[in-house]
């Protein structure tokens, strides 16, 4: 199998791309690049890539995944990965990209992952606290494509 085949489907407000074949920048694999950019143009920025049937990814294909992730995030969205094969998991780990992508083994958990709250520590403004060790928690929630942030 030399080509990449892409099946698009919707689950709630998440677009799932079921990929089968080889992710390479040459040939039909450019379809992944075009598919993701078309989704962004349509305002569909919650994207789940099902990689269970991906047999190979080259460095150019990996570069495209990273670039697509950055582009989607700049539009307020996310790309998550589902069902990585052992080879895909090894490539992602070797390239130190595990922190860039949320990776799931279960479709239900991946869909739910788009709606969960994310807490992160942010450095306090000096005008808010005289205590150098103080930390402020920030909570972000994504709901129906809208992002909201609450500072506690």
Secondary structure in CASP SS format (residue, H / E / C, confidence):
PFRMAT SS
TARGET T0000
AUTHOR 0000-0000-0000
METHOD secondary structure of the structure
MODEL  1
X C 1.00
X C 1.00
X C 1.00
X E 1.00
X E 1.00
X E 1.00
X E 1.00
X E 1.00
X E 1.00
X E 1.00
X E 1.00
X C 1.00
X C 1.00
X E 1.00
X E 1.00
X E 1.00
X E 1.00
X E 1.00
X E 1.00
X E 1.00
X E 1.00
X E 1.00
X E 1.00
X C 1.00
X C 1.00
X C 1.00
X H 1.00
X H 1.00
X H 1.00
X H 1.00
X H 1.00
X H 1.00
X H 1.00
X H 1.00
X H 1.00
X H 1.00
X H 1.00
X H 1.00
X H 1.00
X H 1.00
X H 1.00
X C 1.00
X C 1.00
X C 1.00
X C 1.00
X E 1.00
X E 1.00
X E 1.00
X E 1.00
X E 1.00
X E 1.00
X E 1.00
X E 1.00
X E 1.00
X E 1.00
X E 1.00
X E 1.00
X C 1.00
X H 1.00
X H 1.00
X H 1.00
X H 1.00
X H 1.00
X H 1.00
X H 1.00
X H 1.00
X H 1.00
X H 1.00
X H 1.00
X H 1.00
X H 1.00
X H 1.00
X H 1.00
X H 1.00
X C 1.00
X C 1.00
X C 1.00
X E 1.00
X E 1.00
X E 1.00
X E 1.00
X E 1.00
X C 1.00
X C 1.00
X C 1.00
X H 1.00
X H 1.00
X H 1.00
X H 1.00
X H 1.00
X H 1.00
X H 1.00
X H 1.00
X H 1.00
X C 1.00
X C 1.00
X C 1.00
X C 1.00
X C 1.00
X C 1.00
X C 1.00
X E 1.00
X E 1.00
X E 1.00
X C 1.00
X C 1.00
X H 1.00
X H 1.00
X H 1.00
X H 1.00
X H 1.00
X H 1.00
X H 1.00
X C 1.00
X C 1.00
X C 1.00
X C 1.00
X E 1.00
X E 1.00
X E 1.00
X E 1.00
X E 1.00
X E 1.00
X C 1.00
X C 1.00
X C 1.00
X C 1.00
X C 1.00
X C 1.00
X C 1.00
X C 1.00
X C 1.00
X C 1.00
X C 1.00
X E 1.00
X E 1.00
X E 1.00
X E 1.00
X E 1.00
X E 1.00
X E 1.00
X E 1.00
X E 1.00
X C 1.00
X C 1.00
X E 1.00
X E 1.00
X E 1.00
X E 1.00
X E 1.00
X E 1.00
X C 1.00
END
